[in-house]
């Protein structure tokens, strides 16, 4: 009987590992297939793509989809604006969110609960689009680059995550630093900020992805300023132009619509735009991925 129990015990790990491997392979396949499918269509001829049947490999290779995207010089300037707003929003957002979270995490701060409640209320109630527009206008941010950065510097969700993480840090570190004569700002810069690296990487990823993918604020607040157009907004306009008139798009970018090998379609343009806008995040995410799960878990749960 003991022998059969040992056999059962020795077999269980192999069964579990086998099933777990199969499940993870299926999960990877389901996750990667949409991206690889989109990549294949982005490199495929537009007329040929209309026939369907493209899965993981282009049937008729062409660079015309990407040439159509980058044919206009405005795309390069728009990409610069998107990179600039993403970097500034991430740097300022992370620093100011952490500073505010550190203040609200102090047990001796009298207004910590009231200020925290105000931020929490913003997660449930929104004034609406029109009041927000007039607020931006009254602040003089319409048609300004800083309309991309200043309104979203501090997020209530990110604030709660960072505050919860800071509350979990040993209080003795702060007390010993104060005994040595360090002020709050020095404690924040020298002790708290470096210790918050995992949760800050998580928050930075949230801010960077949201800022990089944003285009609606450009349409609302800076659509009349071509020099403030972002990459996503330019891509959105290109999709609209392609869908309204494929032949006009081909003539605009010097593509002969009579040649099927040189044609682009809304589907292939959308696929190419998706790849172009997703690549920067794909390059950044692997460097932050090791902090992502740890930071989110530690910042979301407090014992």
C-alpha positions in Angstrom: 0.0 0.0 0.0 2.9 2.3 0.8 4.4 1.5 -2.6 1.3 2.5 -4.4 1.1 5.7 -2.5 4.8 6.5 -3.4 4.0 5.8 -7.1 1.0 8.1 -6.9 3.1 10.8 -5.3 5.9 10.5 -7.9 3.4 10.6 -10.8 1.5 13.7 -9.7 4.3 16.2 -10.4 4.7 14.9 -14.0 1.0 15.1 -14.7 0.8 18.6 -13.2 3.8 19.8 -15.1 2.5 18.3 -18.4 -0.9 19.9 -18.0 0.6 23.2 -16.9 2.9 23.2 -19.9 0.0 22.5 -22.3 -2.1 25.2 -20.8 0.7 27.8 -20.9 1.4 27.0 -24.6 -2.3 27.5 -25.4 -2.3 30.7 -23.5 0.8 32.0 -25.3 -0.7 31.0 -28.6 -4.0 32.8 -27.9 -2.1 35.9 -26.7 0.4 36.1 -29.6 -1.9 35.2 -32.4 -3.7 38.6 -32.7 -0.4 40.5 -32.8 1.2 38.1 -35.3 -2.0 38.2 -37.4 -2.0 42.0 -37.4 1.7 42.0 -38.3 1.2 39.7 -41.2 -1.7 41.9 -42.6 0.4 45.1 -42.2 3.0 43.6 -44.6 0.5 42.3 -47.0 -0.8 44.0 -50.2 -4.2 45.7 -49.7 -6.1 44.1 -52.5 -4.8 40.7 -51.7 -5.7 41.2 -48.0 -9.3 41.8 -49.0 -9.6 38.1 -50.1 -8.9 37.0 -46.5 -7.2 33.8 -45.5 -4.1 35.6 -44.0 -3.1 34.2 -40.7 0.6 34.3 -39.5 2.4 35.1 -42.7 1.9 37.7 -45.5 0.7 36.2 -48.8 1.8 39.2 -50.9 4.7 41.1 -49.3 4.7 44.9 -49.6 6.1 48.0 -47.7 3.4 50.3 -49.1 1.3 50.3 -46.0 4.3 51.7 -43.9 5.3 54.0 -46.8 1.8 55.5 -46.7 2.1 56.1 -43.0 5.5 57.8 -43.1 5.0 59.6 -46.4 4.0 62.8 -44.7 6.6 64.7 -42.7 4.0 65.6 -40.1 4.2 62.0 -38.7 7.8 62.5 -37.6 7.0 65.7 -35.7 3.9 64.1 -34.3 6.0 61.2 -33.0 8.3 63.7 -31.3 5.4 65.3 -29.6 4.1 61.9 -28.4 7.5 60.9 -27.1 7.9 64.3 -25.3 4.5 64.2 -23.7 5.0 60.6 -22.6 8.4 61.2 -21.0 7.3 64.5 -19.2 4.0 63.0 -18.1 5.7 59.9 -16.7 8.5 61.7 -14.9 6.4 64.5 -13.4 3.5 62.2 -12.7 5.6 59.6 -10.9 7.5 62.1 -8.8 4.5 64.2 -7.8 2.3 61.2 -7.1 4.9 59.7 -4.9 5.4 62.9 -3.0 1.7 63.4 -2.4 1.3 59.7 -1.4 4.2 60.0 1.1 2.4 63.1 2.6 -0.9 61.3 2.9 0.8 58.2 4.4 2.0 60.1 7.4 -0.1 59.3 10.5 0.5 62.7 12.1 -0.8 64.7 9.1 -4.1 66.1 10.2 -5.8 66.4 6.7 -4.7 63.1 5.3 -8.1 61.5 5.5 -10.0 64.5 4.1 -7.6 65.0 1.2 -7.6 61.2 0.5 -11.4 61.3 0.4 -11.4 64.1 -2.2 -9.2 62.1 -4.5 -11.3 58.9 -4.0 -14.4 60.9 -4.9 -12.9 61.8 -8.3 -12.9 58.1 -9.1 -16.7 58.0 -8.8 -17.8 61.4 -9.9 -16.9 63.3 -13.1 -18.0 66.8 -14.0 -18.3 65.9 -17.6 -16.7 66.8 -20.9 -18.0 70.4 -21.3 -17.1 71.7 -17.8 -13.7 70.1 -18.2 -13.2 71.9 -21.5 -14.1 75.2 -20.0 -11.7 74.5 -17.1 -8.9 73.8 -19.5 -9.8 77.0 -21.4 -9.9 79.1 -18.2 -6.4 77.8 -17.2 -5.1 79.0 -20.6 -4.0 75.5 -21.7 -5.9 75.4 -25.0 -3.5 75.1 -27.9 -0.6 74.6 -25.5 1.7 71.6 -25.2 1.2 71.6 -21.4 -2.4 70.5 -21.9 -1.0 67.1 -22.4 1.0 67.1 -19.2 -0.6 69.2 -16.4 -4.2 68.0 -16.2 -3.3 64.4 -15.6 -0.3 64.7 -13.3 -1.8 62.9 -10.4 -4.2 60.0 -10.7 -6.3 58.9 -7.8 -5.8 55.2 -8.5 -2.0 55.6 -8.7 -2.0 57.7 -5.6 -3.8 55.0 -3.6 -1.5 52.3 -4.9 1.7 54.2 -3.9 0.3 55.4 -0.6 -0.6 51.8 0.4 2.9 50.7 -0.6 4.6 53.5 1.5 2.4 52.5 4.5 3.9 49.1 4.3 7.5 50.3 4.7 9.1 50.1 8.1 8.3 53.2 10.1 11.6 52.9 11.9 13.5 54.1 8.8 11.7 57.4 8.9 12.0 57.8 12.7 15.7 57.1 12.7 16.3 59.6 9.8 14.4 62.3 11.8 16.5 61.5 14.8 19.6 62.1 12.7 18.2 65.5 11.7 16.8 64.8 8.2 13.8 66.7 7.1 10.7 65.3 5.3 11.9 66.3 1.8 15.3 64.7 2.4 13.7 61.6 3.8 11.5 61.4 0.8 14.3 61.7 -1.7 17.0 59.6 0.0 14.8 56.9 1.7 11.2 56.6 0.5 11.7 57.2 -3.2 14.4 54.6 -3.7 12.5 52.0 -1.7 9.4 52.5 -3.9 11.1 51.3 -7.1 8.8 48.3 -7.7 5.5 50.3 -7.3 7.0 53.3 -9.1 7.8 51.1 -12.1 4.2 49.9 -12.2 2.8 53.4 -11.9 5.3 54.7 -14.6 4.0 52.0 -17.0 0.4 52.9 -16.4 1.1 56.6 -17.0 3.3 56.0 -20.0 0.9 53.7 -21.8 -2.0 56.0 -21.1 -0.1 59.1 -22.3 1.3 57.3 -25.4 -2.1 56.0 -26.6 -4.0 59.2 -25.9 -5.4 61.1 -28.9 -8.8 62.4 -27.7 -7.2 65.2 -25.8 -5.4 66.3 -28.9 -8.7 66.5 -30.8 -10.4 68.5 -28.0 -7.7 70.9 -27.0 -5.1 71.2 -29.8 -6.7 70.0 -33.1 -6.2 73.5 -34.6 -2.4 73.4 -33.8 -0.7 71.1 -36.3 2.6 71.6 -34.5 1.0 70.0 -31.4 -0.5 67.0 -33.2 0.4 63.6 -31.7 1.3 60.4 -33.5 -1.9 58.7 -32.4 -4.0 61.7 -33.7 -2.2 61.6 -37.0 -2.8 57.9 -37.3 -6.5 58.4 -36.5 -6.8 61.0 -39.2 -5.0 58.7 -41.6 -7.4 55.8 -40.9 -10.4 58.2 -41.5 -8.8 59.3 -44.8 -8.2 55.7 -45.9 -11.7 54.6 -45.1 -13.3 57.5 -46.9 -11.3 57.2 -50.1 -8.7 54.6 -50.7 -8.0 55.8 -54.2 -7.4 59.4 -53.0 -5.0 58.1 -50.4 -3.1 56.2 -53.0 -2.8 59.3 -55.3 -1.9 61.5 -52.3 1.1 59.4 -51.4 2.2 58.8 -55.0 0.7 55.3 -55.2 -0.8 54.1 -58.5 -4.2 52.6 -57.8 -4.1 50.7 -61.1 -1.4 48.5 -59.8 -2.7 46.0 -57.3 0.7 45.4 -55.8 0.9 49.1 -54.8 -2.6 49.4 -53.2 -3.4 50.0 -49.6 -6.7 49.4 -47.9 -8.2 50.5 -44.5 -7.6 47.1 -43.1 -3.9 47.0 -44.0 -3.4 50.7 -42.9 -5.0 49.9 -39.5 -2.8 47.0 -39.0 0.4 48.9 -39.9 -0.7 51.8 -37.6 -1.3 49.3 -34.8 2.2 47.9 -35.1 3.8 51.3 -35.3 2.0 52.6 -32.2 2.5 49.4 -30.2 6.3 49.0 -30.8 7.5 51.6 -28.3 5.5 50.0 -25.5 6.8 46.6 -26.5 10.3 47.8 -26.2 9.8 49.5 -22.8 7.7 46.8 -21.1 10.4 44.1 -20.8 12.5 46.4 -18.7 9.6 47.1 -16.3 8.0 43.7 -16.3 10.0 42.3 -13.4 8.7 45.2 -11.2 5.2 45.1 -12.5 3.6 42.2 -10.6 5.5 42.8 -7.4 4.8 46.5 -7.3 1.1 46.1 -8.1 0.6 43.3 -5.5 2.5 45.2 -2.7 0.8 48.4 -3.5 -2.7 47.0 -3.6 -2.9 44.9 -0.4 -2.2 46.1 3.1 -2.4 43.7 6.0 
